[in-house]
Each structure stands twice: as structure tokens, then as C-alpha cells.
Amino acid sequence: MAMTKGRGGGPGAGLSRVSGALLAMSRHLEVRDVLKTIVVSARELLDAEYAALGVSDDHGGFAQFVVDGVSDEQWKAIGPLPRQHGILAAMLKDATPQRLADVRRDVRFEGWPSAHPEMSDFLGLPIADGDEVLGAVFLANKRCPKPEGGCGFTAEDEELLSILAQHAAIALTNARLYERSRELTIAGERARLAHELHDAVSQKLFSLRLTAQAATALVDRDPGRAKDELQQIALLAAEATDELRSAVVELRPAALDEDGLVATLRTQVQVLDRAHSAQVTFACHGVRALPAAQEGAVLRVAQEALHNALRHADARQVDVTLARHGQGARLRVADDGRGFDPSAVRRAGRHLGLVSMRDRAGGVGGALTVESAPGKGTVIEMEVPGG
């Protein structure tokens, strides 16, 4: 097969580069990351000057359009995203490959903006999942001597891009499923929080109501007891406020993308410290930025551990520490709460989020350890590798 000869020279170099590209795609779950990896891999594999990938928005335009070989300044100068017309429409609507000696001479060519780079020979393929066309990937200006009036892209190039497009469809479908799963997870988390908020706050408000009624009945015949009831009302109101503030913190979207793990975690600890009677502290030692998946997992484990300490363990002191560990990081959440027997918890089927935390750690190549005993508090540690 001709694709076994790659730009690197030796037999098997082409397949080796394809394998590397597919592995790179499989590492990404965010749709935008997958698209960018596809485009960069395609341009490098086929040694083209330009590459692009568009995903249809079902309204005649593109929901996403990713390019490689065009600078940010050039891309801004080109202007709005292209519409589905000409060669792009043929690939998206007819699901047909296009290999052209000069795209500008094709009868379907409708021109491009003045800042658009000049393109001649062209190779484009649809990215399809069964009968559904997810998008189209195309390359332009093969870096090689071209026959007079001929295309620099060969049938072997088309076959190689076809293999990449098939795997790109799988990666893109998986990425979409991942994002949908994440949306459902967020919705589930919000439903859980709403349920907890209803249970915790409604119970306290019900107690407030009964206590206020009792104080009203006692204010004339037993002022001393009425005063005690009023103090209980103040305590219940403070607890209800704590519950509400804590729920708001959990519902507030994490600012990882904008602020990074350290700043986001520090902010959440500060808010929890203000919202609860327990003292909550945060310390950080030499932590480098981690890949997005690792930072997300560390944040969620920290949130779960803080939730357990403040809601279930009756802790008076909770200390959160994030420290550099090799190329990665180590999270430590220690509390002085009531503690528990981890083995007994597993046998009884009461996990207190431990299974979820272990899954999050394992999902990013990390590990979670739990140390606890009745009356001795709890220490949760999570180690994650770097990028």
C-alpha cells in the first residue's frame, strides 16, 4: 500500500504517523480539542500548506470551523465564518470526496474574501457517522512538485485522509457524547443539591416556625423560657443561612478556565470559611498548572471532601493543602470531625462520595487514599500526574 511510505522516509512511516495522530485524538474529550487535533494531524500527515475542518450548524453555516496554517491575524482579517456553498456544500450535502488540481477553476468555486490565502490543489472529504455527515476536512496546496495542470494530492493521499476522517468521526462522536454526559452530570448534581437544600433548609424552617410559635405562647407566662426559645430561633436561622450559602457555592460554576485551579480552590475555601462556623483554610506550595482534566478532577474531589467534612462530619477545622508532587500535584483535605471506619463504610454500602472521588482520581491517572477512624477526623489525599 502506498501509504506505508511517509514523509519521514522509511516503510511504515505513514502508518506510524497515522497511529500517532489517532492516539493524539483519543487523548482529547473536548470537541474543540478533537477538531484541532484532526486538522493539525491531517496537514502534517499529507504535508499541505493549509488545512481546515468545518462542522455544520444545520442552518447553512458552521457551528465550528478550525484551521491550521493560517495565522490568527490572517484569520481575523478573513472575516466571518464561510457559508456552506461551492465545494464545501458538495462535501457536506453530497458526502463526496473532492480532489482538484485547482479549486479556483472548478465551476462550483464562488470566490473568497480578499484576505483569504491563495489555494490551488485541493483535497477534501466528509466526516461521517453512518449516514450523518458531521463535518468536512480539507487540505490545500500540497508541498511537492506538481504535474502540469495536475493535482499534488494523490489517490494514496485521499486514502490516508479517508482513514483519518473515519477515526475522526469516532473521536468527534465520542467527544459529543462526553459533553452530553457532562451536561447530564451537571444537571444531576444540581438536582442532588436542590434535593439536599430542600431537605436541610425546609427542616430548619419548619423548626423555626414551631419554635417561634412556642416563644409566642410563652412570652407572657414564662419570659425566661421564651428567651431561650428566641435564642434557639437565632441559632436555627444561622444554620439555615449556612446551608443556603454552601449550596450557592456548590451551584456556582467553577472558574477553572479563567482563573486556574489554585485561584478557584482558594476562592471556594474562603467562601466556605465565611459561610460555616467551622474554620476552613487553604495553603498552596509550588503547584504548576495541570492539564484541564486533572485540574477538574482535583477541584471536584476537593469539593466532595469539603462537603463531607462540613455537612456530615461536624468538623470544626478543615485544612485544604495543594502541593507540587513531581510533575503533578497532591491534594490533602484534613478535618477534625467525627471520622468513620472506612472498611465499615464499604461493607455497609455507605460511601460518602468515596467511590466517586476514587473514580475521579483514577480517571486522570491519579490515586486517592483515605485515613479515618471514629472520633479521629479524616484525611483525604489525592495525587495526580502532570501533563
Stockholm file with secondary structure:
# STOCKHOLM 1.0

chainA/1-387         MAMTKGRGGGPGAGLSRVSGALLAMSRHLEVRDVLKTIVVSARELLDAEYAALGVSDDHGGFAQFVVDGVSDEQWKAIGPLPRQHGILAAMLKDATPQRLADVRRDVRFEGWPSAHPEMSDFLGLPIADGDEVLGAVFLANKRCPKPEGGCGFTAEDEELLSILAQHAAIALTNARLYERSRELTIAGERARLAHELHDAVSQKLFSLRLTAQAATALVDRDPGRAKDELQQIALLAAEATDELRSAVVELRPAALDEDGLVATLRTQVQVLDRAHSAQVTFACHGVRALPAAQEGAVLRVAQEALHNALRHADARQVDVTLARHGQGARLRVADDGRGFDPSAVRRAGRHLGLVSMRDRAGGVGGALTVESAPGKGTVIEMEVPGG
#=GR chainA/1-387 SS CGGGBCTTCSBTHHHHHHHHHHHHHHTCCSHHHHHHHHHHHHHHHHTEEEEEEEEECSSSSEEEEEEESSCHHHHHHHCSCCCSCHHHHHHHHHCCCEEESCGGGSTTCCCCCTTSCCCCSEEEEEEEETTEEEEEEEEEEESSCCCTTCCSSCHHHHHHHHHHHHHHHHHHHHHHHHHHHHHHHHHHHHHHHHHHHHHHHHHHHHHHHHHHHHHHHHTTTCHHHHHHHHHHHHHHHHHHHHHHHHHHHHHSCCCHHHHHHHHHHHHHHHHHHHHSSSEEEEEEESCCCCCHHHHHHHHHHHHHHHHIIIIISCCSEEEEEEEEETTEEEEEEEECSCCCCHHHHHHHTCCTTHHHHHHHHHHTTCEEEEEECTTSCEEEEEEECCC
#=GC SS_cons         CGGGBCTTCSBTHHHHHHHHHHHHHHTCCSHHHHHHHHHHHHHHHHTEEEEEEEEECSSSSEEEEEEESSCHHHHHHHCSCCCSCHHHHHHHHHCCCEEESCGGGSTTCCCCCTTSCCCCSEEEEEEEETTEEEEEEEEEEESSCCCTTCCSSCHHHHHHHHHHHHHHHHHHHHHHHHHHHHHHHHHHHHHHHHHHHHHHHHHHHHHHHHHHHHHHHHTTTCHHHHHHHHHHHHHHHHHHHHHHHHHHHHHSCCCHHHHHHHHHHHHHHHHHHHHSSSEEEEEEESCCCCCHHHHHHHHHHHHHHHHIIIIISCCSEEEEEEEEETTEEEEEEEECSCCCCHHHHHHHTCCTTHHHHHHHHHHTTCEEEEEECTTSCEEEEEEECCC
//
